[in-house]
Amino acid sequence: MAAETRPEIRVERATDAQRFLASDKLVWFDAPGTDPLDLQLRGVPEDQRFAAEAVGADVDPATYAGIYGVRPMQLSVPDGAHAGRTVPVAGLTWVGVHPDHRRQGLLTAMLRHHFEQTRREGVHLSALHASEPAIYGRHGYGLASLELDIEVGRGATFTAPHLEDDVAAITTRLATITDEGISERRRRIDLDLLATNVGTIVGDEEFYAELGHVTANETRDSEPPRMLIAVRDGRDVGYAVFKRTHKWPNSRPAAEVEVRQLSGTPAARLALLRRLVDLDLAGTIKLHGFAPGDPLMSWVEGPRGLGDVHPFDSLWVRLVELPRSLAARGYEADCDVVVEVADEAAPWNAGRWRIRVKDGTGEATTTDDDADLSLPVSALGAAYLGGTNLAEMHRGGVVSEHRPGSVRELWRAFRTDIGPYAARAF
């Protein structure tokens, strides 16, 4: 039997907005939206929408064979001094392949196009939240942060004696996410956190406007999403986005409070959590997007002080331009290690690199010297925010060590005292 011939694939900017949206709805089997087209596509700039065409194949004219989009975002990365610095990152989103064109290399072609396009634009990192995590590691993304979904009961106690004075200075006020000016306030709070919370990711004004938009379907049988804003000395220091759902088992109040986003300083987070677990008529409070190292774990004395806890992958990071990516972050220890990097999707990263770190500043230069260790580019992406342990990856057989101690030397440079926060979905 003759092997099936794959079509030629061309990836270019998507010029038909309706076709782009229809492709996304088909891939994710979403109901057609009732909002205007430009509103449904808000947050993905027109010049950052791309489509793959399968030349010569039988293609539905109402959709593309494949699509992807990029949100321009900012990411907090380690700066070498227990805090964060801000770098631009291409937020990969709206990725999908038409069901009739799977297994034909479209995703590979689109991601290669994304890496080349991002590199041309001078952005050195790509990041995403994975719908199916098994896919993106094959294309050089590394799992850089984790998040937990947590359930607590009404009236839960949180103990932090050395934060009490700060918490007492904070007031919290109720709002709705559609209120005028709320999106801008949310963004300002998140921007303030970039300097302290490594792993925080912040979009542009259009992205936050999209976050503040509520569709008719979302409020048909329930209230719109609410917000608590934490204020100290007249300045916003945190917020929580939540939604309540009525439940009355045996005529008793047991509403579910779903906390979709909680953002702010540790004191603000504590003040907001105490307010959330004290809402009237509530039974359970479901918290999304908490990092394993979140202060919450200290306030309840470990995970057994909580209800159900479920871990998930949070942000996946991809080094698009290896030397510039490594130079963009800071480091907490010196190192001088030669690494052999495997990277099929971005071959300009492949080969041997000498990674030197001195006084918090790192550089990577090509070299012909013997490699001290070998690893896939995804391992560097995983370690990039200081949370995924290269030494454990070596023990697990993902990283190969040729010079004893070189993995630990590299990891001690990459690691951070405080791990990355979970990144908001985009």
C-alpha positions in Angstrom: 0.0 0.0 0.0 1.4 3.4 -1.0 2.1 5.8 1.9 -0.3 8.7 2.2 1.1 11.9 0.7 0.9 14.9 3.1 -0.2 18.2 1.6 2.0 21.2 1.4 1.4 23.4 4.4 1.6 27.2 4.3 1.3 29.3 7.4 0.5 32.9 7.0 -1.5 35.7 8.8 -5.2 34.9 9.0 -6.9 37.5 6.9 -10.5 36.3 7.3 -11.6 37.0 10.9 -14.9 35.1 10.5 -13.1 32.0 9.2 -10.6 32.2 12.0 -13.3 32.4 14.7 -15.3 29.5 13.0 -12.1 27.4 13.1 -11.7 28.0 16.8 -15.4 27.2 17.5 -15.1 23.9 15.5 -11.9 22.8 17.2 -13.2 23.5 20.7 -16.8 22.6 19.9 -18.1 25.8 21.5 -21.5 27.2 20.9 -21.6 30.1 18.4 -21.2 33.4 20.3 -23.8 36.2 20.1 -21.4 39.0 20.6 -20.0 40.9 17.5 -17.1 39.4 15.7 -14.5 41.9 16.9 -15.6 41.4 20.5 -15.2 37.7 20.3 -11.7 38.0 18.9 -10.6 40.7 21.4 -7.4 40.1 23.1 -5.7 38.5 20.1 -4.4 41.3 17.9 -5.3 41.2 14.3 -1.7 41.0 13.2 -1.1 38.1 15.7 -3.7 35.7 14.2 -2.2 33.0 12.0 -3.6 30.2 9.9 -2.3 27.1 8.2 -3.6 26.1 4.7 -3.2 22.5 3.4 -2.5 23.2 -0.2 -4.3 20.9 -2.6 -6.3 19.2 0.2 -10.1 19.1 0.4 -10.6 22.1 2.7 -13.9 23.4 4.2 -14.0 27.0 2.8 -15.7 28.2 6.1 -12.7 27.3 8.2 -8.9 27.0 8.1 -7.0 23.8 8.3 -5.2 25.1 11.4 -5.0 28.3 13.4 -3.0 29.9 16.2 -2.9 33.3 17.9 -0.4 35.2 20.1 -1.2 37.5 22.9 1.6 40.0 23.7 2.3 39.6 27.4 4.8 40.4 30.1 6.3 37.7 32.3 8.1 38.1 35.7 11.3 36.1 35.7 14.0 35.8 38.4 16.3 38.8 38.7 18.9 37.1 41.0 17.8 39.0 44.1 14.8 37.1 45.3 12.4 39.1 43.1 11.4 39.5 39.5 12.2 41.4 36.4 9.8 41.9 33.5 10.5 40.5 30.0 8.2 40.3 27.0 6.7 36.9 26.1 4.6 35.6 23.3 1.5 34.1 24.8 0.6 31.3 22.5 -3.2 30.7 22.4 -6.1 29.7 20.1 -4.1 26.7 18.8 -6.2 24.2 16.9 -6.2 21.8 13.9 -9.4 21.0 11.9 -10.6 17.5 12.7 -10.2 16.5 9.0 -6.5 17.5 8.9 -5.1 15.9 12.0 -1.9 13.9 11.8 -0.7 15.8 8.7 2.0 18.0 10.3 0.0 21.1 10.7 0.7 21.7 14.4 4.5 21.2 13.8 4.4 23.6 10.9 2.5 26.2 12.9 4.8 26.0 15.9 7.9 26.3 13.7 6.3 29.3 12.1 5.5 30.7 15.6 9.1 30.3 16.7 10.5 32.0 13.6 7.9 34.8 13.7 8.6 35.4 17.4 12.3 35.5 16.8 11.9 38.0 13.9 9.9 40.2 16.2 12.7 40.2 18.8 10.8 38.3 21.5 12.9 35.5 23.0 10.3 33.5 25.0 7.0 31.8 24.2 4.6 30.6 26.9 1.3 28.8 27.0 -1.2 26.9 29.1 -1.6 23.4 27.6 -5.0 21.8 26.9 -3.2 18.5 26.4 0.2 18.6 28.1 1.6 15.6 26.3 1.8 17.7 23.1 3.9 20.7 23.8 7.0 19.0 25.4 7.7 17.5 22.0 8.0 21.0 20.6 10.4 22.4 23.2 8.1 23.7 25.9 9.0 22.9 29.5 6.6 22.9 32.5 7.9 25.9 34.4 5.2 26.2 37.2 2.4 24.3 38.8 -0.9 25.3 40.2 -3.4 23.7 42.7 -7.2 23.7 42.8 -8.2 23.7 46.5 -11.5 23.4 48.3 -12.0 24.9 51.7 -15.1 25.1 53.9 -16.9 28.2 55.1 -15.3 29.6 58.2 -11.8 28.1 57.5 -9.1 29.6 59.7 -5.9 31.1 58.3 -3.1 31.9 60.8 -0.3 34.4 60.1 0.7 36.2 63.3 3.3 38.4 61.7 1.0 39.7 59.0 -1.8 40.7 61.3 -0.8 44.4 61.4 -0.7 44.6 57.7 -4.0 42.8 57.3 -5.6 45.2 59.7 -4.7 48.1 57.5 -6.5 46.6 54.5 -10.1 47.1 53.6 -12.0 44.9 51.1 -14.9 46.1 49.0 -17.3 44.2 46.7 -17.6 45.0 43.0 -18.6 43.4 39.7 -16.1 42.6 37.0 -18.1 44.6 34.5 -18.0 47.8 36.6 -16.5 50.8 34.9 -12.7 51.0 35.5 -12.4 47.6 37.1 -10.4 46.0 34.3 -7.8 48.8 34.6 -7.6 48.4 38.3 -7.0 44.6 37.9 -4.2 45.2 35.5 -2.5 47.8 37.7 -2.5 45.3 40.6 -1.0 42.6 38.5 1.6 44.9 37.0 2.7 45.8 40.6 3.2 42.1 41.3 5.7 41.6 38.4 8.5 42.9 40.7 7.9 40.4 43.5 6.0 37.3 42.1 8.1 35.4 39.6 5.8 33.5 37.2 3.2 36.3 37.1 2.0 37.0 33.5 0.2 40.2 32.5 -1.5 41.0 29.2 -2.3 44.3 27.6 -5.3 46.5 28.1 -7.4 44.6 25.5 -6.7 41.3 27.3 -8.0 42.7 30.5 -11.0 44.2 28.7 -11.7 40.7 27.5 -11.4 39.4 31.1 -14.0 41.9 32.2 -16.5 41.0 29.5 -19.4 38.8 30.5 -21.6 37.0 27.9 -25.3 36.5 28.2 -24.8 32.7 28.5 -22.6 33.2 31.6 -25.3 35.1 33.5 -28.5 33.4 32.2 -29.1 31.4 35.4 -26.7 33.0 37.9 -25.1 36.3 39.0 -22.2 37.8 37.0 -18.7 37.2 38.4 -18.0 39.4 41.4 -14.8 40.9 42.6 -13.4 41.8 46.0 -10.8 44.6 45.9 -8.2 45.0 48.7 -7.2 48.6 49.4 -4.5 49.9 51.7 -3.9 53.7 52.2 -6.0 54.5 49.2 -4.1 52.1 46.9 -5.3 48.8 45.4 -3.1 46.0 46.6 -5.1 42.9 45.6 -8.3 41.4 44.2 -10.3 38.2 44.0 -12.7 37.3 41.2 -15.4 34.8 42.2 -18.8 33.5 41.4 -21.5 32.1 43.6 -23.9 29.3 42.7 -27.0 28.6 44.8 -27.2 25.2 46.6 -29.9 24.4 49.1 -29.6 20.7 50.2 -32.3 19.8 52.7 -33.3 23.5 52.6 -30.0 24.5 54.1 -27.7 27.1 52.5 -24.6 25.5 51.0 -23.7 27.7 48.0 -20.5 27.1 46.1 -18.1 30.0 45.8 -15.7 29.5 42.9 -12.7 31.8 43.2 -11.3 32.1 39.7 -8.4 34.5 40.4 -6.8 35.8 43.5 -4.0 38.3 43.1 -2.1 40.6 45.5 0.5 40.9 48.2 0.5 38.2 50.9 -1.4 40.5 53.3 -3.9 41.3 50.7 -4.4 37.6 49.8 -4.9 36.8 53.5 -7.5 39.6 53.9 -9.3 38.5 50.8 -9.4 34.8 51.7 -10.8 35.6 55.1 -13.6 37.6 53.5 -14.3 34.8 51.0 -14.7 32.1 53.6 -17.1 34.3 55.5 -19.6 35.0 52.7 -23.2 34.4 53.7 -25.0 31.3 52.5 -21.7 29.7 51.4 -20.9 26.0 52.0 -17.7 25.4 50.0 -15.1 27.7 48.5 -13.2 26.4 45.5 -9.9 28.2 44.9 -8.2 28.0 41.5 -4.6 28.8 40.5 -2.7 28.6 43.7 1.0 27.7 43.5 2.3 24.9 45.7 4.5 27.4 47.6 1.7 29.9 48.0 1.5 31.5 51.6 -1.8 29.7 52.0 0.0 26.5 52.7 1.7 28.1 55.7 -1.6 29.7 56.9 -3.3 26.3 57.2 -0.2 24.3 58.3 0.0 22.1 55.2 -2.3 20.5 52.6 -4.1 18.4 55.2 -5.5 21.6 56.6 -7.4 22.0 53.4 -10.2 20.0 51.7 -9.6 18.5 48.3 -6.3 19.5 46.6 -5.7 18.8 42.9 -2.4 19.7 41.2 -2.3 20.9 37.6 0.4 22.2 35.2 0.4 25.9 35.0 2.8 27.8 32.6 4.8 26.1 29.9 7.9 28.1 28.8 9.8 27.8 25.6 13.2 29.4 24.9 12.9 30.8 21.4 16.3 32.5 21.2 18.5 30.6 23.8 21.3 33.0 24.5 19.0 36.1 24.8 16.5 34.2 26.9 19.2 33.2 29.4 20.7 36.7 29.5 17.3 38.2 30.2 16.9 36.7 33.7 19.1 36.9 36.8 20.7 34.1 38.8 21.4 33.4 42.5 24.7 31.5 42.1 27.7 31.4 39.7 28.3 28.6 37.2 30.4 27.7 34.2 28.9 24.7 32.4 29.0 23.5 28.8 25.6 22.1 27.7 24.7 20.1 24.6 21.1 21.3 23.7 18.8 19.3 21.5 16.2 21.4 19.7 14.7 20.2 16.4 11.9 22.8 16.2 14.3 25.7 16.6 17.6 24.4 15.2 19.4 27.8 15.8 19.3 26.7 19.5 20.8 23.3 19.0 24.4 22.5 19.8 26.9 23.2 22.5 26.7 26.3 24.6 28.9 27.5 27.5 26.6 29.0 30.1 28.5 31.3 32.4 27.0 33.1 35.4 28.9 35.7 37.4 27.4 38.0 40.1 23.9 37.3 39.0 24.4 37.9 35.2 24.3 35.1 32.8 25.5 34.6 29.2 25.5 31.7 26.8 28.0 31.4 23.9 28.6 28.7 21.4 31.6 26.5 22.0 33.4 23.4 20.6 34.4 22.3 24.1 33.3 18.9 25.4 29.8 19.0 26.9 29.4 18.7 30.7 25.8 17.7 30.3 23.2 17.1 27.6 19.5 18.1 27.7 16.5 19.0 25.6 15.7 22.6 25.2 12.4 21.9 27.1 14.5 21.2 30.3 15.9 24.8 30.2 12.3 26.1 29.7 11.1 24.1 32.7 13.9 25.4 34.9 13.7 29.0 33.6 11.5 30.4 36.4 13.5 28.6 39.1 10.8 26.1 40.0 11.6 22.8 38.1 14.6 21.0 39.5 17.2 20.1 36.9 18.9 17.7 39.4 15.6 15.8 39.7 15.4 15.7 35.9 18.9 14.2 35.8 17.9 11.6 38.3 14.8 10.8 36.2 16.9 10.4 33.0 15.8 13.5 31.2 19.2 15.2 31.6 22.5 13.4 31.0 25.5 14.4 33.0 29.1 13.9 31.6 31.0 15.9 34.2 30.1 14.9 37.7 28.5 17.8 39.6 27.7 19.9 36.5 23.9 19.4 36.8 23.9 20.6 40.4 26.1 23.5 39.4 23.7 24.6 36.7 20.6 24.1 38.8 22.0 26.1 41.7 22.4 29.0 39.3 18.8 28.6 38.0 16.9 27.9 41.2 15.2 30.5 43.3 14.5 30.7 47.0 10.8 31.2 46.4 9.3 29.2 43.5 7.2 30.7 40.8 3.6 31.7 41.3 0.9 30.1 39.2 0.3 32.1 36.0 -3.2 33.2 35.0 -4.8 31.5 32.1 -4.8 33.2 28.7 
